[in-house]
Protein backbone atom coordinates (compact mmCIF):
# COMPACT_ATOMS: atom_id res chain seq x y z
CA UNK A 1 0.00 0.00 0.00
CA UNK A 2 1.46 3.33 -1.10
CA UNK A 3 4.90 1.69 -1.46
CA UNK A 4 5.60 1.89 2.27
CA UNK A 5 6.51 -1.76 2.62
CA UNK A 6 8.31 -3.47 -0.21
CA UNK A 7 9.31 -7.08 -0.63
CA UNK A 8 11.93 -5.82 -3.06
CA UNK A 9 13.97 -4.02 -0.40
CA UNK A 10 17.61 -4.37 -1.40
CA UNK A 11 19.14 -3.95 2.06
CA UNK A 12 18.58 -5.27 5.56
CA UNK A 13 17.29 -3.32 8.55
CA UNK A 14 18.97 -4.87 11.58
CA UNK A 15 18.40 -4.41 15.28
CA UNK A 16 21.36 -3.15 17.30
CA UNK A 17 22.58 -6.57 18.45
CA UNK A 18 22.11 -8.15 15.01
CA UNK A 19 23.83 -5.18 13.30
CA UNK A 20 26.81 -5.37 15.65
CA UNK A 21 27.12 -9.15 15.29
CA UNK A 22 26.86 -9.13 11.49
CA UNK A 23 29.35 -6.24 11.32
CA UNK A 24 31.86 -8.06 13.53
CA UNK A 25 31.52 -11.26 11.48
CA UNK A 26 31.90 -9.55 8.07
CA UNK A 27 35.28 -9.45 6.39
CA UNK A 28 36.42 -5.99 5.33
CA UNK A 29 33.18 -4.39 6.55
CA UNK A 30 32.99 -0.60 6.70
CA UNK A 31 30.99 1.21 9.38
CA UNK A 32 29.54 4.49 8.06
CA UNK A 33 28.02 7.30 10.12
CA UNK A 34 25.78 9.21 7.69
CA UNK A 35 25.03 12.03 10.15
CA UNK A 36 26.39 15.55 9.77
CA UNK A 37 30.02 16.22 10.72
CA UNK A 38 28.81 18.04 13.86
CA UNK A 39 26.74 15.06 14.95
CA UNK A 40 29.65 12.75 14.19
CA UNK A 41 32.03 14.88 16.31
CA UNK A 42 29.59 14.80 19.22
CA UNK A 43 30.06 11.04 19.48
CA UNK A 44 29.98 8.05 17.18
CA UNK A 45 30.52 4.31 17.13
CA UNK A 46 34.28 3.65 17.34
CA UNK A 47 35.84 3.10 13.92
CA UNK A 48 33.02 4.70 11.93
CA UNK A 49 33.82 6.91 8.95
CA UNK A 50 31.62 9.94 8.36
CA UNK A 51 29.90 10.48 5.01
CA UNK A 52 27.10 13.03 5.50
CA UNK A 53 23.89 11.90 3.80
CA UNK A 54 22.60 15.49 3.81
CA UNK A 55 25.62 16.72 1.84
CA UNK A 56 25.05 17.37 -1.86
CA UNK A 57 28.22 15.32 -2.43
CA UNK A 58 27.02 12.20 -0.58
CA UNK A 59 26.45 9.99 -3.61
CA UNK A 60 29.62 11.20 -5.37
CA UNK A 61 31.74 10.54 -2.27
CA UNK A 62 30.23 7.13 -1.61
CA UNK A 63 30.58 6.00 -5.21
CA UNK A 64 34.36 6.39 -4.80
CA UNK A 65 34.28 3.43 -2.38
CA UNK A 66 34.73 -0.14 -3.64
CA UNK A 67 31.64 -2.29 -4.09
CA UNK A 68 33.36 -5.47 -2.90
CA UNK A 69 32.85 -4.69 0.80
CA UNK A 70 29.75 -4.66 2.98
CA UNK A 71 28.77 -1.25 4.39
CA UNK A 72 26.97 -0.83 7.70
CA UNK A 73 25.20 2.53 7.88
CA UNK A 74 23.72 4.39 10.82
CA UNK A 75 22.40 7.81 11.77
CA UNK A 76 20.56 9.20 14.78
CA UNK A 77 17.23 7.41 14.32
CA UNK A 78 17.74 5.04 11.39
CA UNK A 79 15.80 7.21 8.92
CA UNK A 80 18.61 8.90 6.99
CA UNK A 81 20.66 5.72 6.95
CA UNK A 82 17.66 3.78 5.58
CA UNK A 83 17.33 6.32 2.75
CA UNK A 84 21.08 6.08 2.12
CA UNK A 85 20.89 2.27 2.09
CA UNK A 86 18.08 2.33 -0.47
CA UNK A 87 20.07 4.67 -2.71
CA UNK A 88 23.31 2.70 -2.40
CA UNK A 89 21.72 -0.71 -2.81
CA UNK A 90 20.39 0.45 -6.19
CA UNK A 91 24.00 1.31 -7.09
CA UNK A 92 25.10 -2.26 -6.33
CA UNK A 93 26.45 -1.88 -2.79
CA UNK A 94 25.86 -4.46 -0.07
CA UNK A 95 24.43 -2.28 2.71
CA UNK A 96 22.88 -2.77 6.13
CA UNK A 97 20.92 -0.25 8.18
CA UNK A 98 21.02 0.09 11.96
CA UNK A 99 17.31 0.10 12.77
CA UNK A 100 16.67 2.67 15.49
CA UNK A 101 19.92 4.56 14.85
CA UNK A 102 22.97 5.01 17.02
CA UNK A 103 21.01 4.66 20.26
CA UNK A 104 20.23 1.05 19.22
CA UNK A 105 23.97 0.19 19.10
CA UNK A 106 24.78 -2.12 22.03
CA UNK A 107 27.91 -0.66 23.63
CA UNK A 108 28.32 -3.51 26.11
N, C-alpha and C positions, 0 to 999 in steps of 0.2 A: 504494500500500500504506500503510495507516494514515494517509493524508492528508499524508504528509511531503513529497511532491513533487506539485505541482498545476500543471496546464496553464492553470488559470484565475487564476494569479498576476496581480494588478493593478498591479504595480510592477516595476521592473527592478533587479536586483542587478548592480552594475557594479564592475569591477576599479578600482584606484586611478587608473591612467592614463585609462581610459575615463570614469570619474566626473568627473575634473578637466576633460577635454576637453569632455564634454557640458555640464558646468556653465558653462564659459567661453564656449560657443557659444550658450547659452540666454538669451533676452531676459528681463529682470526676474526671473532665478532667485534663489532664496533658499537660502542654506546654513544648515542647522540642526544644531547640536550637541545631541543628546538626552541627553547625560550629565548627571550631577548638577552643581550650581553649583560645587562644590569641584573636580571633575574639569575642568570648563570653565576655572576660574581657573588650574589647574596648566599649562595650555597647550592651545591649540585651533588650528584652521585660521583664518588671518586672514579677518576679515569674517563669521565665523559668529555667528549669534544662538543663545542658549541657551534651550531649552525642555525641561525635565527630564522624560523619559518616565516616571520612577519617581514623579513628583509626582501626587497625586490630582487635580490641576487640569490635567494635561497636555491631555486632549481639549478641555476648555473653553477653555483658552488658545489651542490651535491653531485651533479652529473660529472664532476671531475674525479669523484671517488670510484674505485673499481667495483664492478658488479659481482665479483666472485667471493664476496664476503657477506655474512648476514649483518644487518643493521638493526639495533634495538633503540627505538625512539621514545622519548618521554618529554612531557612539558609539565605545567602546573596541575592540570586537571585531566589530561588525556585527550582533550579536544583538538588542540593544534597538532599534536603528534599523530592523532588518527587521520586528520586531513593530510598531513605530510606523508603518512604511510600510504594512503590511497593514491596520491600523486606519484610517489616513487615506485610503488608496485606496478603501476601502469608503464613505467620506464624500464621495468625488468629487474628491479632490486628485490632481494629477499629482505622483508622488513617485518618488524614486530612492534606492537604498540603496548606501552605500559598503561593498562586500563586503570583509571583513577589518578594518573599522574604521579609526580614525585612523592607525594605523601603515601602512596601505596607501596613504595619500595621498602622492603623489610631490611632495616639496618642491622638487625641482630642475627 
